[in-house]
Amino acid sequence: MKFIDSIAIIVRAGKGGNGIATFKTSKAKPKMGPDGGDGGKGGSVYLTGDNGVNTLSNLRFKGIYAAEDGVQGGANGCTGRCGKDFIITVPVGTAIFDAETKELLGEVMHEDHKVLIAKGGQKGLGNMHWATATHQRPEESRPGGKGEERNIQLELKLVADVGLAGFPNAGKSTLLSVISAAKPKIADYPFTTLVPNLGVVDAGANDGYNLKSFVMADVPGLIEFASEGKGLGHQFLKHLERTSLITYLVDIADEERTPVEALQILKHELMSFSQDLGSKPAIVVLNKTDLVDADIVAKWTAEIEKLGHEVLTISAVTNKGLQALKYRLYDLIQVYKNQVALASDKTEEITNFLFDRKESNDFLGLN
């Protein structure tokens, strides 16, 4: 199935059913009183997350997604049937934007998470609602309301704990394949990865890591000026925005550039794409250490550490250093998540404090 991570569609909620104006009847008494029923509410359009779906390609064959209209009310106070909601299944991590204003309408962040996109029209009212002691034969009724219609843009951003950033042939796909159950395409030429891949990494049953896991994303190889649209990587940089940690995977045996040059280019591309992305917590992993001497590994490890980065050395082909890498990535993810949780709690505490102070006459100087 073709990987599609951005698509525009039209969603249309159902119209509310009309209310009607009718009267109770019996023999010789044609109009005993109003009994016109209300119409049914129009169906709404929702998006919901499904972990079994990993692309937006299932939406490309249909341009308009419409919910059902509500049914008109009936006599004897009968209310019309409500229109059925229309539920669109999308991958977890899908962001919804208004195609015209670019406003973010919502995000589908977990399995079965439902986001209302277009609200159904209100039900129409029957003439029973207008009956009063002085207005006993009302002819009024209200039509159903119009359902919302939107042109929306869906953008998929993979939800992962660790994002791999590296040049083509740095070994990202190989690394993902040996530390997870993912099976990305692997070959000895550049750009074998044409779409992002996700893999669940089991940290292993050792030193308290039993049943601990995290999700890693392999994004197609970046090249210089990727943030300006060159190459393939620029199409998928957004998939790194939701990761907790960036892992710069550097080929220590690369003959075109030194590990320091490669790292600087990768960091520049991420920073150029997004300040938030470029400033995410990161770790540097030197791969293919089986192809160079130990003193070369030590040299470049020291050079990158001087730049303030933590460095791990591995060989994805020989499995050297992979267990230590999994342990360290898991620990860093937990540290990041704890910091985010603490920051969130602190923000809420400060907000509540300011709100309380703002409501205080002493703070406003009104005493």
FILUMFI-440948 format. One record per residue (C-alpha): residue in three letters; x, y, z. Coordinates in steps of 0.1 Angstrom, whole numbers, plus 5000, padded with zeros to 4 digits. Layout:
N
alaXYZ;...
***
This chain:
367
met500050005000;lys501350344991;phe502450555021;ile500450885022;asp500951125051;ser499051425038;ile495651455022;ala492751695017;ile489151585020;ile485751745025;val483551645055;arg479951725056;ala477651675086;gly474051575082;lys471151825081;gly468751815110;gly465251675103;asn462451925100;gly459751955126;ile456151945114;ala452852115122;thr450051865127;phe446951825149;lys445351545168;thr442151445150;ser439151235158;lys435651195144;ala433851525142;lys436851695159;pro439251775131;lys441751975152;met441951875189;gly445452015195;pro448952025181;asp450951705179;gly453651775154;gly456851595163;asp460451715162;gly462951615136;gly466051405143;lys469451555147;gly471851535118;gly474751295120;ser478251435128;val481651345113;tyr484351215136;leu487951105131;thr489150815153;gly492550655158;asp493450295149;asn496750145156;gly496249905127;val496250185102;asn499650345093;thr498850555063;leu496150795050;ser496050615016;asn492550465024;leu491150815021;arg492450904986;phe489650734967;lys486850954981;gly486751324982;ile483551395003;tyr482651215036;ala479051285046;ala477051185076;glu473351105074;asp470651365076;gly468051355104;val464551235096;gln461551465096;gly459251445127;gly455851275125;ala452351315138;asn451251205173;gly454351365187;cys456751125170;thr460351235168;gly462251165136;arg465250935137;cys468651095142;gly471151075113;lys473950825117;asp477450965125;phe480150915100;ile483450795115;ile486650815096;thr489450585107;val492950735106;pro496350645119;val497250755154;gly499251075151;thr497051245126;ala496651615129;ile493551795114;phe493752135099;asp491252365083;ala492352365047;glu491552735042;thr492552895075;lys495252645084;glu493852635119;leu494652325139;leu491252155146;gly492451865166;glu494851565168;val494151195170;met496651085197;his495750735207;glu493750425198;asp489950495197;his490450865203;lys487551045186;val487751395174;leu484651585163;ile485251755129;ala481851855116;lys478851885140;gly475451765128;gly472552005123;gln470152075151;lys466751905151;gly463752095138;leu460852165162;gly457252055158;asn454252275165;met453852125200;his456452365212;trp454352665204;ala451152555222;thr450152785251;ala446852865269;thr446353155245;his447752995214;gln446152655213;arg446352595175;pro449852695165;glu450752645129;glu454452715135;ser457252465130;arg460952495127;pro463152335100;gly466252135109;gly469552315111;lys472252275085;gly475152055093;glu478752185093;glu480852135062;arg484652175062;asn487552135038;ile490151975060;gln493851885056;leu495051575073;glu498651535081;leu500151225097;lys503051265121;leu504250945135;val504150895173;ala507450755184;asp509750785214;val513050785194;gly513650925159;leu516650825139;ala518251105119;gly521051015095;phe522451025060;pro521450765034;asn523350435041;ala524150535077;gly522550215088;lys519250335102;ser517150055086;thr519649795096;leu519649915132;leu515849925134;ser515649575119;val518049415145;ile516649585176;ser512949555168;ala510649335148;ala510349595120;lys511449475085;pro512449785065;lys514049745031;ile517849715034;ala520349735005;asp523849864999;tyr522750174980;pro521350504991;phe517650584996;thr516450225002;thr514050365027;leu511350565009;val508850585037;pro509150605075;asn509150285094;leu508250215131;gly509549945153;val508849855189;val512149795207;asp512249565237;ala514949685261;gly515449325274;ala515149135306;asn518149265326;asp518749505354;gly515149605358;tyr514449645321;asn512149345319;leu508949425298;lys510249775291;ser509949895256;phe509850205234;val508950295198;met511650395173;ala511050565140;asp513350535110;val512950835087;pro514250825051;gly517850955048;leu518551325051;ile521051505029;glu522351855030;phe519752125023;ala516951875030;ser515152145050;glu514952345018;gly513252054999;lys516251874985;gly516251494984;leu513651275002;gly514151345039;his512451685038;gln509151515032;phe509351325065;leu511151565089;lys507751645105;his507651275117;leu510451355141;glu508551645157;arg506651415181;thr509551205192;ser510951245227;leu514551195217;ile516551235185;thr519250985178;tyr521851115153;leu523150795136;val526550875121;asp528550645098;ile532050645112;ala533450475081;asp531950735057;glu534550845032;glu532751165021;arg532651345054;thr533951315089;pro531651225118;val531751575131;glu530851725097;ala528051475093;leu526651565128;gln526851935121;ile524951905088;leu522251685104;lys521751925133;his521652225109;glu518952055088;leu516751975118;met517152325132;ser516352485099;phe513152285096;ser512052365131;gln513652525161;asp511752295184;leu512951995164;gly516552105164;ser516552165202;lys515051825212;pro517151605235;ala519651405214;ile522251145215;val524951065189;val525450705179;leu528550615158;asn527750315136;lys529850075116;thr532650065141;asp533549715128;leu534949885097;val537550105114;asp540250065140;ala539650115177;asp541850435178;ile539650595151;val536550515171;ala538150665203;lys539250975183;trp535851065169;thr534050975202;ala536251235220;glu535851495193;ile532051475194;glu531951465232;lys533951795231;leu530851945214;gly528751855244;his527051545230;glu526751205246;val528150935223;leu527550565220;thr529450335196;ile527850035179;ser527949805149;ala524449715138;val525749435116;thr527749255143;asn525349355172;lys528149525191;gly526949775216;leu523249725208;gln522149615242;ala523849915259;leu522150135233;lys518750005241;tyr519250055278;arg520450405274;leu517750515250;tyr515150375274;asp516650565304;leu516850895284;ile513150855273;gln512050815309;val514051125320;tyr512551325292;lys508951215300;asn509451295337;gln510751635329;val507751705307;ala505351585334;leu507051805360;ala506952105337;ser503352045330;asp502552025367;lys504552345374;thr502852535346;glu499452435360;glu500552535395;ile501752875383;thr498552925362;asn496352855392;phe498453085414;leu498253375390;phe494453315386;asp493953325424;arg496153635427;lys494353805399;glu491053755417;ser492453895448;asn491654265457;asp494954295473;phe496754195441;leu494654435421;gly495154715446;leu491454775451;asn491554775490;
***
